Amino acid sequence: MKRHHMMCGSRLRASLSRTVLFLLLTCGVWTLAAAPAAAQISFTTAVDLALKSNPKVLAAEAAAAKAQAALEGAKDVYIPSLVGGSGLGYSYGFPVGQPSIFNFTSQSLLFNFSQRDYVRAARAALDAANLALKDAREAVAEDAAITYIALDRDTAREAALDDQSGYAKRLVKIVQERLDAGQDTAIGLTTARLTAARIRLAKLHAGDDTETDLEHLAHLTGLPARGLSIAGSSIPMIAAPIDSTSAQAPLTSPAVDAAYATAHAKSLIAFGDARYLWRPQIFFAAQYNRYTKYNNYDLYYKNFQHNNAGIGIEIQLPIFDAARRAKARESAADAVRAQYEADEARDQFLEGRKKLEHATAELAAQTEVATLDQQLAQQQLDALLVQLKSGTGNPNGPQMTPKDEALSRIAEREKFLAVLDAKFQMRRAEINLMRRTGGLETWLKSVAADPANVSVSH
């Protein structure tokens, strides 16, 4: 009996062990399935993925494909169409309708004064669509590059704020101890706590900016935001933008060229619409019918035969068409408006480029000032640390305290944050200016040609 109980206990323990093992394996599988896949992408990879998957680029590609189809359609009106059909039916007495078992009809345009203008307009519209596609690709590449650099700034800023937050907490503790010892005031403690609170608020804002930039980069590249990270070391040196006064600087951009191409297309359409009236139009037409006898055609028509065919041309001369005349006025007004819109886009482009050049120079000067200011703060901090360690050497002079150290470290991190923001603003302005001077695409191609800048890790 005792042996029987021992065997039952062994089987029970084995069953429980298998159940626990199964539950542990199940939890492990669910944990692995729920864990986000980490992906670190380089600068070049981010730009490349954005150009391949961004909806703005894909929509521009679809518009270009549509314009290509429209051009082919404008030219294909000269190719005869072929339509097959049947007119089966029954009639009693004198035959009505057409007793064809089947029939084929073919027709096409042979000559039209306006059609040549419509073909040229469709070709200009295709040029405009391709230029708009180029502009969309540059816009997305610019957006991806700036967002990537912004994320690099965000990462460094959060690290600096973490350091600053630690120094602020230490400052509050030091001031509290000094206040308890009668060496500081309540105002000093409130000031220290206010400094810590401001840093906490800055950390919240920085975290929101990081999350926003990460989501935007995810949308640009088509990758999930969870687990997505960047490699700051892959960010290349930004090429110097071309001076607008240089002979290499273009006077227009793809967007401006697309606007002028659109205006040209609309002017050709207006010219074609204006030449519709009082100009002959020639069409080709052919038809074949296979007739049957069940509708009594052979009884009422002499020399009835099954096979019937016809071929010829049709000439039309539009004399009066009020709707067409109004359409021509509409097309002319649309063409004039498109021309003015293109001129406005050109003026805005040139003015914006000039403003960007001045802004870039100012941001470069601001970056230099912020960098020197941060270097000065670091040097002052280093000097303070030396004094804290060895003393000032002057027993009658003010002695450095841990409170001074904490304040100096907070100030140095504040200067460092200013440098990060200034450098980012300057980089963004330089990329914007490169796009407006036509150098963005060349710069990105040179960056992509360097194998060190292309990497993806999962």
Beta strands, then each sheet from edge to edge (+ up, - down):
strand 1: 39-41
strand 2: 81-85
strand 3: 100-112
strand 4: 228-230
strand 5: 281-291
strand 6: 307-316
strand 7: 456-457
sheet 1: 4+ 1+ 7-
sheet 2: 2+ 3- 5+ 6-
end
